[in-house]
Amino acid sequence: MRSRIDALRAALSAVFFASGAAALIFETLWFHQAGLAFGNGIWASSLVLAAFMAGLSIGGAVAFRYGDGVAKPLALYAWLELGVAASGIALVYALPALGVVLAPMLSRFEDTPALLNGVRLVLALLLLLVPATAMGMTLPLVARALGARDENFGRVLGSLYGMNTLGAVAGVLLTELVLLPLVGIRTTAVCGGLTSAAAAGGALWLARRGEEPAAIGRASPGMARSAYPLLFAAFVAGFALLGLEVVWLRVLLLFLNGSSLAFATVLALVLSGIGAGGLIAAAWASRVTDADRNAGAVALAAGVLGILGYRALPWFGSHAHIGGEQGVGTILLLALPLALGTSLASGALFTLVGVRLRRVLAGESAAVGGLAVANTLGAALGPLVAGFLLLPKLGMERSLFGLLLLYGLAAPALFWRSECRSRVRWAGGGFFALALLAFPFGEMSTRYLANSLRRWASSPEDRVIGVREGSAATIAYVEHRALGKRRHLQLVTNAFSMSTTAFWVRRYAKLYVYWPLAVRPRVSSALVIGYGVGNTLRALTDSPELERIDVVDISRDIVELGERVSDGRALRDPRVRVHIEDGRWFLQAASRRWDLITGEPPPHHIAGVVNLYSREYFRLLRERLNRGGVVTYWLHAELMTGQTARGILRAFCDAFEDCSLWHGSGVDFMLVGTNGATGPVSEERFTAQWRAPAARRELVDLGIEKPEQLGALFIADAARLNELLAEDEPVVDDRPHLLRGAPRGLVEGLTEAWRDEDAAGRRFAESELSARLWPPKLGQRTLEYFAAQHVLNQLLFDKPLPGFQKDLAELHDVLSHSDLSLPVLLLLGTDPDMQRAAREVAREQPASVEARRHLSAGSIARHDFAQAEKELSALLGTPYDRTARSLLAYLTKAGWLKQPELERATAAP
């Protein structure tokens, strides 16, 4: 008899392992597809999670009420699994199409976010109701079937719960590492359906072998009063653990790159801990019949282990690779101390509370169903409260402390009326109190956050001027200073540098505006997708011809903090309307069209961003353009494989038949597509920006000093790109893993073919696009500037180190054949930001030695050699003496200065 029970438990554990794998495959896919239907904003994604957990809770409630009256629980379980398979696959296929229909309907609630999010919650709950409710009923039914044969309920519940959760781990990792990269979303859904069907088949086979228990009644008689403290504890435990998962991820994202692999690995670690905890509790209950009396101590242990893990994080973090491409090992090394201990204790706690409930409720389904209702309701609320209340109001550290403290509130409910020994209660309470007293308050600001930001604020003059722990991310602004003045600002979200106001970023971000304003007869309306630090928006507000400018950003915190730390002038422009929403969902909901849409989304490897690089999205962009309108889009080649870059280009060219690729600034390129743009405009119209004072100053600063240079940024048009991409697969919504990160060393190989400026010049001369959009005479003159672009590309890709560079041959070549300033500045170890700082210093007080060396480079770049001579002479006898003499001698020998200056420069000091 014992061997038969063991065999049944092993068989049902295998069935439930497959069920858990299928559940997480579907959950991963539903959340991805729900982003297309409801948006990827923090509210939308959190509400979808809440709806899913609420569905599980409904399933638990149904099982609590009726589960013990089911005559054939294994057969019903099998039908529920088949329902999960069918509805799960249907949802994966239907959600993107539903988004197209739902977004325009929901757009009417845009100005009332509370109502919009309420409608999202209701719709998500309705869509997920069938599969989530079915999933919520499965554990009570299988526990009922096994519990009828095995009188040790702790062993029953722990084995099933543990194996189901470990199956979920397999589902997460299989989806992220194998299925999505190989076969895409829809086929992965079919794999999930087959796995669920296999679980159903196993259950039906067992049912036909006579393993069904007899029904013990029509329905649960109700809830015993003694069960309420236990349900409260289960609610608190679910609330705390899912809230902690949100906070843990936020802490870890100070060091991780935010990829989908990072999220999947952390989730798998938490689930592994829960599953292992369930199995440990099962083994404990097998040996100690009243192990559940220690549930209160286990709750206290969950809190203590969480605090110890937070204290241990610095040691683990010191051995992890921070930044760049990160593998599973790095992610686990950081996540293990934070999450594993509390997850283990939580998994054991779930099992032990279930055993206590079974003692006071008549029936396995009633006990597990009631446990599931309380636990999943807490799990539904935990992330919402943690994300939208605790983190913004308390910050990461105090939120972590508060959530761990909750385990101390659950413990008294579990000790009440239990037979736990008093010494265990006192010891557990004492350890918990000591751990609370030892909580390392202040570590977050002085160590974790400081270390994360130190990678960006590396100079002694740099300083962090704003930090906000928002609902979606930890956001910081770093002010980079030079000569005592602001050089530029840098936006950091979590551990990632998202954007800066430095000139090399301003250069490509503002090109997204300067290019269409030059080639189009008129641009009256524009949409900016991704505010960032506002570079592109400022270029738009500098143009008086724009009548309406819409800005969409997924984070209110980024916009508000950016306005506070900068002058905020562009955001206050009366033509600007700011929309806090997911960019793709906003476009799906929009009824209007624009003359210009420009996008600079987060880099491709950040989790959830794939929806902003797919063929379907690019086609949506085109649909929202007025006739003749232009899309300009960021292509960030850093950390990008060749397959990824070609996949994005292929997707873009599938949407725009006149697609083209242009240089921006180093590894940051510009994609351009139009909705049937015609031309050319007059040369007067094309060059108007170079005559407008505000735009001209910035154009010169950014090294686009002549209208002819705009065309010299050309790399390839549609004819060339389609030839190069003929065999490549486009990035599509169904294949998100075509977007992959890559080591930094791949950048050079990826972009090498794009840096042949001679070939680009020949293609420009023959291009249908340039013939259609460029004034003929200006197009002819443009060909002369591809040589200058070659020099600029070398400098912008390589980014020379600060200091006086002395490649006099290259300097002489640039000064002799061009009147462009930026190449000279970069060759002499300065840039437009440093020039601005040096001029500010000189206006306020006598220029320092460091300021004078930048001013001398600026004078040489402007061909103001008389002024350069004065500034270089002032550097004689300073640490820059040798370089100043070398430059004075060169300028004299080249004929820029007179002979007496050469004699003075070469004289002994």
JOLINCOR-V536951 format. One record per backbone hydrogen bond with DSSP energy under -0.5 kcal/mol. CO is the residue of the C=O (numbers start at 1). NH is the residue of the N-H. E is the energy in kcal/mol with one decimal. If there is no record, write none. Layout:
# JOLINCOR-V536951
co:nh:e
CO:NH:E
CO:NH:E
This chain:
# JOLINCOR-V536951
co:nh:e
1:5:-2.1
2:6:-2.5
3:7:-2.4
4:8:-2.5
5:9:-2.9
6:10:-2.4
7:11:-2.6
8:12:-3.0
9:13:-2.2
10:14:-2.0
11:15:-2.4
12:16:-2.8
13:17:-2.0
14:18:-2.1
15:19:-2.0
16:20:-2.3
17:21:-2.2
18:22:-2.6
19:23:-2.3
20:24:-2.1
21:25:-2.1
22:26:-2.6
23:27:-2.8
24:28:-2.4
25:29:-2.0
26:30:-3.4
27:31:-2.3
28:32:-1.7
29:33:-2.8
30:34:-2.9
31:35:-1.0
32:35:-0.5
32:36:-0.6
33:36:-0.9
33:37:-1.2
34:38:-3.4
34:39:-0.6
35:39:-1.2
41:45:-2.7
42:46:-1.9
43:47:-2.4
44:48:-1.9
45:49:-1.9
46:50:-2.4
47:51:-2.5
48:52:-2.2
49:53:-2.5
50:54:-2.5
51:55:-2.1
52:56:-2.0
53:57:-2.2
54:58:-2.2
55:59:-2.1
56:60:-2.2
57:61:-2.3
58:62:-2.4
59:63:-2.2
60:64:-2.5
61:65:-2.1
62:66:-2.7
63:67:-2.2
65:220:-2.6
66:69:-1.5
67:70:-1.4
68:216:-1.8
68:217:-0.6
72:76:-2.4
73:77:-2.8
74:78:-2.3
75:79:-2.1
76:80:-2.5
77:81:-2.5
78:82:-2.1
79:83:-2.1
80:84:-2.4
81:85:-2.5
82:86:-2.5
83:87:-2.7
84:88:-2.6
85:89:-2.1
86:90:-2.2
87:91:-2.5
88:92:-1.9
89:93:-2.0
90:94:-2.4
91:95:-2.8
94:98:-2.5
95:99:-2.2
96:100:-1.3
97:101:-1.3
98:102:-3.7
99:103:-2.4
100:104:-0.6
101:105:-0.9
102:106:-2.6
103:107:-1.4
105:108:-0.7
106:109:-2.2
107:110:-1.8
109:112:-1.8
112:115:-0.6
112:116:-2.3
113:117:-2.9
114:118:-1.8
115:119:-2.4
116:120:-2.2
117:121:-2.2
118:122:-2.1
119:123:-2.7
120:124:-2.8
121:125:-2.4
122:126:-2.4
123:127:-2.5
124:128:-2.4
125:129:-0.9
128:132:-2.5
129:133:-2.3
130:134:-2.1
131:135:-2.4
132:136:-2.4
133:137:-1.1
134:137:-0.6
134:138:-0.8
135:138:-0.9
135:139:-0.6
137:141:-1.7
138:142:-2.5
139:143:-2.7
140:144:-1.9
141:145:-2.0
142:146:-2.5
143:147:-2.8
144:148:-1.3
146:149:-1.3
146:150:-2.3
149:151:-0.6
151:153:-1.3
152:156:-1.8
153:157:-3.1
154:158:-2.4
155:159:-1.9
156:160:-2.2
157:161:-2.9
158:162:-2.5
159:163:-2.5
160:164:-2.4
161:165:-2.1
162:166:-2.4
163:167:-2.2
164:168:-1.6
165:169:-1.7
166:170:-2.1
167:171:-2.3
168:172:-2.5
169:173:-2.5
170:174:-2.7
171:175:-2.1
172:176:-2.4
173:177:-2.9
174:178:-1.6
174:179:-2.8
175:180:-2.2
178:182:-1.9
179:183:-3.4
179:184:-1.0
180:184:-0.9
183:187:-0.5
184:188:-1.6
185:189:-2.1
186:190:-1.7
187:191:-2.2
188:192:-2.4
189:193:-2.5
190:194:-2.6
191:195:-2.2
192:196:-2.4
193:197:-2.5
194:198:-2.2
195:199:-1.9
196:200:-2.2
197:201:-2.8
198:202:-2.3
199:203:-2.1
200:204:-2.5
201:205:-2.2
202:206:-2.0
203:207:-2.4
204:208:-2.3
205:209:-0.9
206:211:-1.6
207:210:-1.6
222:224:-0.5
224:227:-1.8
225:228:-1.3
227:231:-2.4
228:232:-2.5
229:233:-2.1
230:234:-2.4
231:235:-2.6
232:236:-2.7
233:237:-2.7
234:238:-2.3
235:239:-2.7
236:240:-3.0
237:241:-2.5
238:242:-2.0
239:243:-2.0
240:244:-2.8
241:245:-2.1
242:246:-1.3
243:247:-1.9
244:248:-3.9
245:249:-2.1
246:250:-1.8
247:251:-2.5
248:252:-2.9
249:253:-2.3
251:254:-1.5
252:255:-2.3
252:256:-1.9
253:495:-1.1
255:323:-1.0
258:607:-3.0
259:263:-1.7
260:264:-2.6
261:265:-2.5
262:266:-2.3
263:267:-2.4
264:268:-2.5
265:269:-2.2
266:270:-2.3
267:271:-2.7
268:272:-2.4
269:273:-2.3
270:274:-2.3
271:275:-3.0
272:276:-2.9
273:277:-2.4
274:278:-2.2
275:279:-2.1
276:280:-2.5
277:281:-2.4
278:282:-2.1
279:283:-2.4
280:284:-2.5
281:285:-3.0
282:286:-1.7
283:287:-1.1
284:287:-0.7
284:288:-2.7
287:289:-0.5
288:291:-1.6
290:293:-1.9
291:294:-1.9
292:295:-1.8
294:298:-2.0
295:299:-2.1
296:300:-2.0
297:301:-2.3
298:302:-1.9
299:303:-1.4
300:304:-2.4
301:305:-3.0
302:306:-1.5
303:307:-1.9
304:308:-2.6
305:309:-2.3
306:310:-1.8
307:311:-2.0
308:312:-1.9
309:313:-1.0
312:315:-0.8
312:316:-1.6
313:317:-3.2
314:318:-1.9
315:319:-0.5
316:319:-1.3
317:320:-1.3
320:322:-0.7
327:331:-1.9
328:332:-2.9
329:333:-2.3
330:334:-1.6
331:335:-2.4
332:336:-2.9
334:338:-0.6
335:339:-2.5
336:340:-1.8
336:341:-0.5
339:343:-2.1
340:344:-2.7
341:345:-2.2
342:346:-2.3
343:347:-2.3
344:348:-2.0
345:349:-2.5
346:350:-2.3
347:351:-1.4
348:352:-2.5
349:353:-2.8
350:354:-1.9
351:355:-2.0
352:356:-2.1
353:357:-2.4
354:358:-2.1
355:359:-1.2
356:360:-0.7
357:360:-1.1
357:361:-1.6
361:363:-1.3
363:367:-2.0
364:368:-2.9
365:369:-2.9
366:370:-2.5
367:371:-2.2
368:372:-2.8
369:373:-2.5
370:374:-2.2
371:375:-2.7
372:376:-2.7
373:377:-1.9
374:378:-2.0
375:379:-2.2
376:380:-1.9
377:381:-1.8
378:382:-2.5
379:383:-0.8
380:384:-0.6
381:385:-2.7
382:386:-2.8
383:387:-2.8
384:388:-2.5
385:389:-1.8
385:390:-2.7
386:391:-2.6
389:393:-1.9
390:394:-3.7
390:395:-1.1
391:395:-1.1
394:398:-0.6
395:399:-1.7
396:400:-2.4
397:401:-2.2
398:402:-2.6
399:403:-2.4
400:404:-2.2
401:405:-2.1
402:406:-1.0
403:407:-0.5
404:407:-1.1
404:408:-0.5
405:408:-1.2
405:409:-0.8
406:409:-0.6
406:410:-1.9
407:411:-1.5
408:412:-0.7
409:413:-0.7
410:414:-1.3
411:414:-0.6
411:415:-2.4
412:416:-1.8
415:418:-2.2
421:425:-1.9
422:426:-3.0
423:427:-2.5
424:428:-2.8
425:429:-2.9
426:430:-2.5
427:431:-2.7
428:432:-2.3
429:433:-2.5
430:434:-2.7
431:435:-2.6
432:436:-2.3
433:437:-2.4
434:438:-1.9
436:439:-1.2
439:441:-2.3
440:443:-1.9
442:446:-2.4
443:447:-2.3
443:448:-1.9
444:449:-3.4
444:450:-0.5
447:451:-3.0
448:452:-2.2
449:453:-2.3
450:454:-1.5
451:455:-0.6
452:455:-0.6
453:456:-1.5
453:457:-2.8
456:458:-1.2
459:462:-1.0
463:465:-0.6
463:479:-3.4
466:477:-2.7
468:470:-1.2
468:475:-3.2
473:470:-2.0
473:475:-0.6
474:494:-3.7
475:468:-3.1
476:492:-3.0
477:465:-2.3
477:466:-1.0
478:480:-0.7
478:490:-2.1
479:463:-2.0
479:481:-0.5
480:487:-3.6
480:488:-1.5
482:485:-2.2
485:482:-2.7
488:480:-2.9
489:501:-2.6
490:478:-2.6
490:492:-0.5
491:498:-2.0
491:499:-1.3
492:476:-2.7
492:494:-0.5
493:496:-2.4
496:493:-2.5
496:498:-0.9
499:491:-3.2
502:505:-1.0
502:506:-2.8
503:507:-2.3
504:508:-0.9
505:509:-2.5
506:510:-2.4
507:511:-1.3
508:512:-1.0
510:513:-1.6
510:514:-2.7
511:515:-2.4
513:517:-2.1
514:518:-1.4
515:518:-0.5
515:519:-1.8
516:520:-2.0
524:547:-3.1
524:548:-1.8
525:595:-0.9
525:596:-1.3
526:550:-2.8
527:529:-0.6
527:598:-2.7
528:530:-0.8
528:552:-2.9
529:600:-2.0
531:534:-2.5
534:538:-2.4
535:539:-1.6
536:540:-1.8
537:541:-2.6
538:542:-1.3
540:543:-1.6
542:544:-0.6
543:546:-0.9
548:526:-1.9
549:577:-2.5
550:528:-3.0
551:579:-3.2
552:530:-3.2
553:581:-1.4
554:556:-0.5
555:559:-1.4
556:560:-2.8
557:561:-2.7
558:562:-2.1
559:563:-2.1
560:564:-1.7
561:565:-2.2
562:566:-1.5
568:572:-1.3
570:573:-1.1
573:576:-2.1
575:549:-2.7
577:551:-2.9
579:553:-2.2
579:581:-1.0
582:586:-2.5
583:587:-1.9
584:588:-2.3
585:589:-2.1
586:590:-1.5
594:626:-2.9
595:630:-2.5
596:527:-2.3
597:632:-1.9
598:529:-2.7
599:634:-1.8
603:606:-1.6
605:260:-0.5
606:609:-1.8
609:612:-2.6
610:613:-2.0
614:618:-2.3
615:619:-2.3
616:620:-1.7
617:621:-2.3
618:622:-1.9
619:623:-2.1
620:624:-1.2
621:624:-0.6
622:625:-1.8
624:594:-2.3
626:629:-2.7
629:675:-2.4
630:597:-2.3
631:673:-2.2
632:599:-2.1
633:671:-3.1
635:637:-0.9
635:669:-3.0
637:640:-1.4
639:742:-0.6
641:645:-2.4
642:646:-2.7
643:647:-2.3
644:648:-2.4
645:649:-2.4
646:650:-2.8
647:651:-2.1
647:731:-1.8
648:652:-2.5
649:653:-2.7
650:654:-1.7
651:655:-1.0
652:655:-0.6
652:656:-2.0
655:657:-0.5
656:659:-1.4
660:672:-2.3
661:715:-2.2
661:716:-1.6
662:670:-2.6
665:668:-1.7
667:637:-2.7
667:669:-0.7
668:664:-0.7
668:665:-2.5
669:635:-1.9
670:662:-2.4
671:633:-2.5
672:660:-1.7
673:631:-3.3
674:676:-0.9
675:628:-3.1
682:686:-2.5
683:687:-2.1
685:688:-1.2
687:690:-1.0
688:691:-1.7
688:692:-1.0
692:696:-3.1
693:697:-2.1
694:698:-1.4
695:699:-2.9
696:700:-2.6
697:701:-2.2
698:702:-2.3
699:704:-2.6
700:703:-1.4
703:705:-0.6
706:709:-1.5
706:710:-0.5
707:710:-1.2
707:711:-0.6
708:712:-1.0
710:713:-1.1
711:714:-1.8
713:663:-3.3
716:661:-2.7
717:721:-2.7
718:722:-3.0
719:723:-1.3
720:724:-2.2
721:725:-2.3
723:726:-0.7
725:728:-1.7
731:615:-2.4
732:735:-1.6
734:185:-3.0
735:738:-1.7
736:739:-1.6
738:740:-0.9
740:641:-1.0
743:746:-1.8
744:747:-1.7
745:749:-0.6
746:750:-2.4
747:751:-2.3
748:752:-1.1
751:754:-1.0
752:755:-1.5
753:756:-0.7
755:757:-1.2
756:760:-2.1
757:761:-2.4
758:762:-1.8
759:763:-2.4
760:764:-2.5
761:765:-2.0
762:766:-1.4
763:767:-1.0
764:767:-0.6
767:771:-1.7
768:772:-1.7
769:773:-2.1
770:774:-2.4
773:681:-0.6
775:779:-2.8
776:780:-2.0
777:781:-2.1
778:782:-1.9
779:783:-0.9
780:783:-0.8
781:784:-1.3
782:785:-2.1
783:786:-0.9
785:789:-1.9
786:790:-1.5
787:791:-1.4
788:792:-2.4
789:793:-2.9
790:794:-2.0
791:795:-1.9
792:796:-3.2
793:797:-2.6
794:798:-1.7
795:799:-2.4
803:805:-0.7
806:808:-1.8
807:811:-2.5
808:812:-2.8
809:813:-2.1
810:814:-2.2
811:815:-2.7
812:816:-2.3
813:817:-1.6
814:818:-1.3
821:825:-2.3
822:826:-2.6
823:827:-2.2
824:828:-1.8
825:830:-2.4
826:829:-1.5
829:803:-1.3
831:835:-2.3
832:836:-2.1
833:837:-2.0
834:838:-2.6
835:839:-2.3
836:840:-2.1
837:841:-2.1
838:842:-2.4
839:843:-1.8
840:844:-1.2
841:845:-2.1
848:852:-2.6
849:853:-1.9
850:854:-1.3
851:855:-2.6
852:856:-2.7
853:857:-1.4
854:858:-2.1
855:859:-2.2
856:860:-2.2
857:861:-2.4
858:862:-1.8
859:864:-2.7
860:863:-1.5
863:865:-1.3
864:868:-2.0
865:869:-2.2
866:870:-1.5
867:871:-2.2
868:872:-2.9
869:873:-2.2
870:874:-1.6
872:875:-1.0
873:876:-1.4
875:878:-1.8
878:881:-2.3
880:884:-2.7
881:885:-2.6
882:886:-2.3
883:887:-2.5
884:888:-2.6
885:889:-2.7
886:890:-2.3
887:891:-2.9
888:892:-2.0
889:893:-2.7
890:894:-2.7
891:896:-2.2
891:897:-1.5
892:895:-1.2
898:901:-1.1
898:902:-0.9
899:902:-0.6
899:903:-1.8
900:904:-2.2
901:905:-2.5
902:906:-1.9
903:907:-0.6
904:907:-0.5
